[in-house]
Amino acid sequence: MYKFNNDLKLTEYDLIVFCHLRWDFVYQRPQHLISRLSKKYKVLVIEEPVGKRENRNLNIKEISPSLHILQPEIDHLSELSAYIKPLLKNKIYPVGWFYSAAFVDVLETFDFETIVYDCMDELSLFKGASQELIQQENKLLSAADVVYTGGKSLYESKKLKHHNVHCFPSSVEVNHFSETNATEIPEDMKNIPSPIIGYYGVIDERIDLDLLQKSAAKLPNHSFVMIGPICKIEEHELPQAENIFYLGMKSYDELPNYLNHFDFAMMPFALNDATKFISPTKTLEYMCAYKPIISTKITDVVQDYSHCVSLVDDADDFAEAVKNPVRNLKEKYDEILRKTSWDLTANKMTSIISEILA
């Protein structure tokens, strides 16, 4: 658990991360990787602005002695360089790590011996994306020493634009999601009838709401449980039915217990611009709990997991996948999970950086 430390001073850092996601939002790729990198480097994560406030404090979260999170109290990213310039002791740092090209203007003020672009999503295709983002990414790609991508589709796209691109699909903490000691059903699931078809993650424009509505209608004796924050869509847009339940956001530590009580795990993603390049982290997390997985035909899922995931086009396919799930899952899942871990991914990324810095 982090703590606010307004007396903490921004001192020497080895790695400065620029991230569009909040550290205390859904726990995903940045948190997994940066927390591991902080065992080798002293890290400062700079989030998107939180807006100006009357009583201005230096909002720093201390995750650990080697990992700090800064929330800039400014209204727009264009103000970021001016905001952090007097706060940071140096103007040259070993590593600058970018999750969003929207931060690229800081390169006009700060120098980094190595610039890393960890491209986990094609943000320019997301709802509400800035028109400038494509130009900003071109600028970042020109400056970057290395580009990491969060999936194979992104890799195929970015390797056309940069000479040093490495594919690092999202990974998993197997022990965390295969933990079955906590068998007590969560309080807000106790009155939900089984069998349960569950999803967890952000609920936004990437979810095929029509598929969810029609699949729930096709399977009235199954409960559809949606766990996660609702973003960029209005609550009144969400499908409503007696067998659809929205449980809100849960912490990373809580997720395994919810997952443990799913009978099926689903990824009902819409096939649109926002999902064109995604490589869902939850695929591997669902596998850790040996749940039958039902997914729409996301490119990276089709490419890597078609032998063990039920792929669907519509509600008829979805109902059929529930009636006839993929068999022999444990053997298939174990073979996949043996090859991946966040520790391994972070170590490989670190090795590449070390070679560049050498």
Secondary structure as UniProt FT lines:
FT   STRAND          3..4
FT   TURN            6..7
FT   STRAND          15..19
FT   TURN            23..24
FT   HELIX           29..37
FT   TURN            38..40
FT   STRAND          43..47
FT   STRAND          60..64
FT   TURN            65..66
FT   STRAND          67..70
FT   HELIX           77..79
FT   HELIX           80..84
FT   TURN            85..87
FT   STRAND          92..98
FT   HELIX           101..108
FT   STRAND          111..119
FT   HELIX           123..125
FT   TURN            127..128
FT   TURN            131..132
FT   HELIX           133..143
FT   STRAND          146..149
FT   HELIX           152..158
FT   TURN            159..161
FT   STRAND          165..167
FT   HELIX           174..178
FT   HELIX           187..189
FT   TURN            190..191
FT   STRAND          196..200
FT   TURN            205..206
FT   HELIX           209..218
FT   TURN            220..221
FT   STRAND          223..227
FT   HELIX           235..237
FT   TURN            242..243
FT   STRAND          244..248
FT   TURN            252..254
FT   HELIX           255..260
FT   STRAND          264..267
FT   HELIX           273..275
FT   TURN            276..277
FT   HELIX           282..288
FT   TURN            289..290
FT   STRAND          293..296
FT   HELIX           299..305
FT   TURN            306..308
FT   STRAND          310..312
FT   HELIX           315..323
FT   HELIX           329..337
FT   TURN            338..339
FT   HELIX           342..357
//
